[in-house]
Amino acid sequence: MLATVAPSPRVLVVPALILGTGTAAVATAAENADTSLWKNEGELGYASASGNTDTTTATARLASDREGEQLALHLLAEGRYSTEEGQTTSERAHGRIQLDVNFSSRTYGFALAEATNDRFAGYEPRLQESLGAGRKFFVNREDLSWRVEGGPALRQEWKADDSYENSVNARLRTLAEWHFGENSSLSEELIWTPSLQHSDNYLIMNETALRLRVNSRLALKTSVRVEHDSEPPEGNETTDVWTTTSLLYSF
C-alpha cells in the first residue's frame, strides 16, 4: 500500500452525485428511453431497543437497474445511522454505479465506481474504481440466477486522522438469487477486495437476504450483513455484523 499525507477533501463525494452522473450517462449510451426497462426498488428499515440500553438503527437504500440488449446500468445508494444512549455509533453512506457491456447472453465486461463515507470506520471518504469481466449462469432459468465477476481496482482513502492512502487491489464479486416460491426469494452476495501489494490486507462484505413479497409492489426483507476489514484503523474492530428487517417498495 502506498501512503502519503494529504488534506482531507472539503467536498465529499456524495452517493447521490454518482447516481446523477450515471443517469446522465445512460441517457446518452442507452439504446432507447423506454422507462419500462428500468427496475427500481426503495428500502427503509428501522430497529430500536430500550431497557438496559437505548439503541436505534435506521437504514435506507435505493437501487435502480436498467437492462438492455447491449448495455446494463446498475445504480445503488444506501445509508445507515445508529445511536446508543443518545450517542451516534454508526454513520455510513455508500454509492455505486456499474455499467455492463454484454458480449453474449452469458459474458460481459464492466466498469465500476463507488464512494463510501464512514467516519466511524476511519475514512471519509473511500473511493474505488474497477474494470473487469463477468459471467452469468442459469440464464435460461427463471427461478435461479448467479453471476461472478472480477478485475483490478484502484482505491483512494482519506483517513479520519487527515492522512491519505491509495492502493492497487483486486475486486471479486458473486451474487446468487433463488426464487423458491411465488412470493419468496433468497439472495447471497459476497464482495472480496484483496490488496495486490499486501496479501494480509483485504476487505470482505457478505450479505444474506430473505424476501417475502406482500403484493406486486411491497415486500418484507430480513438480512444479515457482515463487513470485515483485516487492517482497520487503531481502536476499531475488524468485523461488524448487522441484522436488519426492512420494507421494500418496487416501482
C-alpha positions as CSV (number, residue, x, y, z in Angstrom):
1,M,0.0,0.0,0.0
2,L,1.4,3.4,-0.9
3,A,0.9,6.1,1.7
4,T,1.3,9.8,1.6
5,V,-0.1,12.7,3.6
6,A,-2.8,14.9,2.1
7,P,-5.5,17.1,3.5
8,S,-9.0,15.7,3.9
9,P,-11.2,16.9,1.0
10,R,-13.5,19.7,1.8
11,V,-16.2,18.5,-0.6
12,L,-17.1,14.8,-0.1
13,V,-18.2,12.7,-3.0
14,V,-21.8,12.1,-2.2
15,P,-23.5,8.9,-3.4
16,A,-26.3,11.0,-5.0
17,L,-23.7,12.6,-7.2
18,I,-22.7,9.2,-8.5
19,L,-26.3,8.3,-9.3
20,G,-26.8,11.6,-11.1
21,T,-23.7,11.1,-13.2
22,G,-24.8,7.5,-14.1
23,T,-28.3,8.7,-15.0
24,A,-26.9,11.2,-17.4
25,A,-24.5,8.6,-18.9
26,V,-27.2,6.1,-19.6
27,A,-29.4,8.7,-21.3
28,T,-26.7,9.1,-23.9
29,A,-25.5,5.5,-24.2
30,A,-28.8,3.5,-23.9
31,E,-30.5,2.1,-26.9
32,N,-33.7,3.9,-26.2
33,A,-35.5,5.8,-23.5
34,D,-38.2,3.2,-22.7
35,T,-38.9,3.6,-19.0
36,S,-40.2,0.1,-18.8
37,L,-36.6,-1.1,-19.0
38,W,-35.9,0.3,-15.5
39,K,-36.4,-1.7,-12.4
40,N,-36.4,0.5,-9.2
41,E,-36.5,-0.5,-5.6
42,G,-36.6,1.6,-2.4
43,E,-35.9,0.1,1.1
44,L,-36.4,1.5,4.6
45,G,-35.5,-0.2,7.8
46,Y,-35.7,0.7,11.5
47,A,-34.9,-1.0,14.7
48,S,-34.9,0.1,18.3
49,A,-34.3,-1.3,21.8
50,S,-34.9,0.0,25.3
51,G,-34.1,-1.2,28.8
52,N,-30.6,-1.7,29.8
53,T,-29.5,0.2,26.7
54,D,-31.4,2.5,24.4
55,T,-30.3,1.9,20.8
56,T,-31.8,2.8,17.4
57,T,-30.7,1.9,13.8
58,A,-32.2,3.3,10.6
59,T,-31.3,2.1,7.1
60,A,-32.2,3.3,3.7
61,R,-31.4,2.0,0.2
62,L,-32.3,2.9,-3.3
63,A,-31.4,0.6,-6.3
64,S,-32.1,1.2,-9.9
65,D,-31.3,-1.2,-12.8
66,R,-31.7,-0.9,-16.5
67,E,-31.2,-3.9,-18.7
68,G,-30.8,-3.6,-22.5
69,E,-29.6,-5.9,-25.2
70,Q,-26.1,-4.5,-25.2
71,L,-25.8,-2.4,-22.1
72,A,-26.9,-2.7,-18.5
73,L,-26.7,0.0,-15.8
74,H,-26.8,-0.6,-12.1
75,L,-27.2,2.3,-9.6
76,L,-27.1,2.0,-5.8
77,A,-27.3,4.4,-2.9
78,E,-27.6,3.3,0.7
79,G,-27.1,4.7,4.2
80,R,-27.1,3.6,7.8
81,Y,-27.4,5.6,11.0
82,S,-27.2,4.2,14.6
83,T,-27.3,5.7,18.1
84,E,-26.8,4.2,21.5
85,E,-27.7,6.1,24.7
86,G,-28.1,9.2,22.6
87,Q,-24.6,9.0,21.0
88,T,-24.0,8.3,17.3
89,T,-22.3,4.9,16.9
90,S,-22.6,4.4,13.1
91,E,-23.0,6.8,10.2
92,R,-22.3,5.3,6.8
93,A,-23.2,6.4,3.2
94,H,-22.4,4.4,0.1
95,G,-23.0,4.9,-3.6
96,R,-22.1,2.8,-6.6
97,I,-22.5,2.9,-10.4
98,Q,-21.7,0.0,-12.7
99,L,-22.0,-0.2,-16.4
100,D,-22.1,-3.6,-18.1
101,V,-21.4,-4.3,-21.8
102,N,-22.8,-7.6,-22.9
103,F,-20.5,-9.7,-25.1
104,S,-23.1,-12.5,-25.2
105,S,-26.0,-13.7,-23.1
106,R,-23.6,-15.1,-20.5
107,T,-20.4,-12.9,-20.6
108,Y,-19.9,-9.2,-20.1
109,G,-17.4,-6.5,-19.3
110,F,-17.9,-3.9,-16.7
111,A,-16.7,-0.5,-15.4
112,L,-17.5,0.5,-11.8
113,A,-17.0,3.4,-9.5
114,E,-18.1,3.7,-5.9
115,A,-17.8,6.0,-2.9
116,T,-18.2,5.3,0.8
117,N,-18.2,7.7,3.7
118,D,-17.9,6.1,7.2
119,R,-16.1,8.2,9.8
120,F,-16.6,5.5,12.4
121,A,-14.6,3.1,10.2
122,G,-11.8,5.6,10.0
123,Y,-12.3,7.1,6.5
124,E,-14.2,10.0,4.9
125,P,-14.4,9.1,2.1
126,R,-13.1,6.0,0.4
127,L,-13.2,5.9,-3.4
128,Q,-12.8,2.8,-5.7
129,E,-12.7,2.3,-9.4
130,S,-12.7,-1.1,-11.2
131,L,-12.7,-2.7,-14.6
132,G,-13.2,-6.3,-15.3
133,A,-15.3,-9.1,-16.8
134,G,-18.1,-11.3,-15.5
135,R,-20.1,-14.4,-16.4
136,K,-23.8,-15.2,-15.8
137,F,-25.0,-18.7,-15.0
138,F,-28.5,-20.3,-15.3
139,V,-29.6,-17.7,-17.8
140,N,-32.4,-19.9,-19.1
141,R,-33.9,-20.4,-15.6
142,E,-36.5,-18.0,-14.1
143,D,-36.1,-19.3,-10.6
144,L,-32.3,-19.1,-10.3
145,S,-29.6,-16.6,-11.3
146,W,-25.9,-16.4,-10.5
147,R,-23.2,-14.0,-11.6
148,V,-19.4,-14.0,-10.9
149,E,-17.2,-11.0,-11.8
150,G,-13.8,-9.7,-11.1
151,G,-11.0,-7.4,-12.1
152,P,-8.3,-4.9,-10.8
153,A,-9.3,-2.0,-8.7
154,L,-7.8,1.3,-7.6
155,R,-8.7,2.6,-4.1
156,Q,-8.2,6.0,-2.5
157,E,-8.8,6.7,1.2
158,W,-8.9,10.0,3.1
159,K,-8.4,8.9,6.7
160,A,-10.1,10.4,9.7
161,D,-6.6,11.3,11.0
162,D,-6.0,13.5,7.9
163,S,-3.7,11.0,6.2
164,Y,-4.2,9.7,2.7
165,E,-3.6,6.3,1.2
166,N,-4.0,4.8,-2.3
167,S,-3.7,1.1,-3.2
168,V,-4.0,-1.4,-6.1
169,N,-6.4,-4.2,-5.4
170,A,-8.5,-6.9,-7.0
171,R,-12.3,-6.9,-6.7
172,L,-14.2,-10.2,-6.9
173,R,-17.9,-10.4,-6.5
174,T,-20.5,-13.1,-6.7
175,L,-24.3,-12.7,-6.5
176,A,-26.8,-15.6,-6.4
177,E,-30.6,-15.3,-6.2
178,W,-33.0,-18.2,-5.8
179,H,-36.8,-17.7,-6.2
180,F,-38.1,-20.7,-4.3
181,G,-41.7,-19.7,-4.2
182,E,-44.1,-17.4,-6.0
183,N,-43.6,-14.7,-3.4
184,S,-40.3,-15.6,-1.7
185,S,-36.6,-15.4,-2.7
186,L,-33.2,-15.8,-1.1
187,S,-30.0,-14.0,-2.2
188,E,-26.4,-14.2,-1.3
189,E,-23.8,-11.6,-2.2
190,L,-20.1,-11.7,-1.5
191,I,-17.5,-9.0,-2.4
192,W,-13.8,-9.7,-1.7
193,T,-11.3,-6.9,-2.2
194,P,-7.7,-8.1,-1.5
195,S,-4.7,-5.9,-1.8
196,L,-2.3,-6.8,-4.7
197,Q,0.5,-5.2,-2.7
198,H,0.0,-6.8,0.8
199,S,-1.6,-10.2,0.9
200,D,-2.8,-9.8,4.5
201,N,-4.8,-6.6,3.7
202,Y,-8.3,-7.2,2.4
203,L,-12.0,-6.2,2.7
204,I,-14.9,-8.6,2.7
205,M,-18.6,-7.8,2.5
206,N,-21.2,-10.6,2.7
207,E,-25.0,-10.2,2.8
208,T,-27.6,-12.9,3.0
209,A,-31.2,-11.7,2.5
210,L,-34.7,-13.3,2.6
211,R,-37.5,-11.5,0.8
212,L,-41.2,-12.2,1.2
213,R,-43.4,-10.4,-1.2
214,V,-46.7,-8.9,0.1
215,N,-48.0,-7.8,-3.3
216,S,-46.7,-6.6,-6.6
217,R,-45.2,-3.5,-5.0
218,L,-44.4,-4.3,-1.4
219,A,-42.1,-6.9,0.2
220,L,-40.5,-7.6,3.6
221,K,-36.8,-8.2,3.8
222,T,-34.6,-9.7,6.5
223,S,-30.9,-9.7,6.0
224,V,-27.6,-10.3,7.8
225,R,-24.6,-8.3,6.6
226,V,-21.0,-8.9,7.6
227,E,-18.3,-6.3,6.9
228,H,-14.7,-7.3,7.6
229,D,-11.6,-5.2,7.4
230,S,-8.4,-7.1,8.0
231,E,-6.5,-3.9,8.9
232,P,-8.9,-1.4,10.5
233,P,-7.8,1.9,12.0
234,E,-6.4,1.6,15.5
235,G,-9.2,1.1,18.1
236,N,-11.7,-0.3,15.6
237,E,-13.0,-3.9,15.4
238,T,-12.2,-6.0,12.4
239,T,-15.8,-7.2,11.9
240,D,-19.2,-5.6,12.0
241,V,-22.4,-7.7,11.8
242,W,-25.7,-6.0,11.0
243,T,-29.1,-7.7,11.2
244,T,-31.9,-5.7,9.6
245,T,-35.6,-6.1,8.9
246,S,-37.0,-3.6,6.3
247,L,-39.8,-2.8,3.9
248,L,-39.2,-2.8,0.2
249,Y,-41.1,-0.9,-2.5
250,S,-40.7,-1.7,-6.2
251,F,-41.6,0.9,-8.8
